[in-house]
Amino acid sequence: MGSYQIISDGSCDLGRERSDRIGVKIIPYYVSFDGEKFYKEIEEMDVRRFYTHMAEHPKVFPKTSLPPVQDYVDAFTSAARQGRDILCLCLSGKFSGSFNSARNAAQIVRKLFQNVRIAVVDTTLATALQGLLVQECARMRDAGLDLDSVLEKVEKIKTTGRIFFSVGSMDYLIHGGRVGKVIGLAASTLGIKPLISMKNGEIYPEGMTRSRKKAFVRIMDMARNFFKESGENADHYAFASGYGYDYKECVEFTDHLVASMQSYCHINAMEIYQIGATIGVHTGPYPLGMGFLKRYEYV
């Protein structure tokens, strides 16, 4: 697995099976439905239960709490005791203080293990996009790239990331302050489905559609237009689709997405991520979309 341990916070949405398979340690966020009792995502509150609760209680807005410094200290110490350097990849600092928690933990652990190197990175990414970056880092580690080379490539890769998605309801984005209340309430009242993109750690409105099906078609068009307008080779990118509660809907969307992409790249399948609680509290139970970033060989 290489000489350094890769760690990421729960926003990467890799899931337990995928993170175990590629040798990545996940530091969970905490989630609460009453604002008082918080549960560790995945470990104490699995993602399916989280979304089921949201779907069944649409007027209850859950909250997340970032991983405390001690959780990072424990993970860093475990790797340091094995004499392993550490690469920690955190959710965009514009969305959360997880990056600062990890940085503070690194300062503590460095004093105890002065021969161990700890690199903490603000990925400027979230959810499946963060997960794709973590997977690229695992690929680089397994290919024998040293930590300095990985860090250099990470800074280039993260700027290439894009997410295009829609949500079932604007309520959660409004509640979380992610969209203007006037625009959000107008969209909710009219039943319009928003289109949203993310790049460089910022969220941007990309228009609205009258139905969810039309939103999916627009997402496919946005991906096609990105590669057409940028001149980038889609075969140089890693892709993933992401969903919240409805897996069956995402499978159907992904199949159509892959089919549409075959007109401009060689793709036969796409990884599906379940968007976790960290981002799910802002999107509600029905986010659906896609993300992509450039593979390390092409930056």
HELIX and SHEET records of a PDB file:
HELIX    1   1 GLY A   10  CYS A   12  5                                   3    
HELIX    2   2 GLY A   15  ILE A   22  1                                   8    
HELIX    3   3 VAL A   47  GLU A   56  1                                  10    
HELIX    4   4 VAL A   69  ARG A   81  1                                  13    
HELIX    5   5 SER A   98  LEU A  112  1                                  15    
HELIX    6   6 THR A  127  ASP A  142  1                                  16    
HELIX    7   7 LEU A  147  ILE A  157  1                                  11    
HELIX    8   8 LYS A  158  THR A  160  5                                   3    
HELIX    9   9 ASP A  171  HIS A  175  1                                   5    
HELIX   10  10 LYS A  181  LEU A  190  1                                  10    
HELIX   11  11 ARG A  212  SER A  230  1                                  19    
HELIX   12  12 ALA A  234  HIS A  236  5                                   3    
HELIX   13  13 TYR A  247  MET A  261  1                                  15    
HELIX   14  14 ALA A  277  THR A  283  1                                   7    
HELIX   15  15 TYR A  296  TYR A  298  5                                   3    
SHEET    1   A 4 VAL A  24  ILE A  27  0                                        
SHEET    2   A 4 TYR A   4  ASP A   9  1                                        
SHEET    3   A 4 ASP A  85  CYS A  90  1                                        
SHEET    4   A 4 ILE A 118  ASP A 122  1                                        
SHEET    1   B 3 TYR A  39  LYS A  40  0                                        
SHEET    2   B 3 TYR A  30  SER A  32 -1                                        
SHEET    3   B 3 LYS A  63  SER A  65 -1                                        
SHEET    1   C 6 GLU A 202  THR A 209  0                                        
SHEET    2   C 6 LYS A 193  LYS A 199 -1                                        
SHEET    3   C 6 ARG A 162  SER A 166 -1                                        
SHEET    4   C 6 LEU A 288  LYS A 294 -1                                        
SHEET    5   C 6 TYR A 237  TYR A 243 -1                                        
SHEET    6   C 6 GLU A 271  GLN A 274  1                                        
END                                                                             
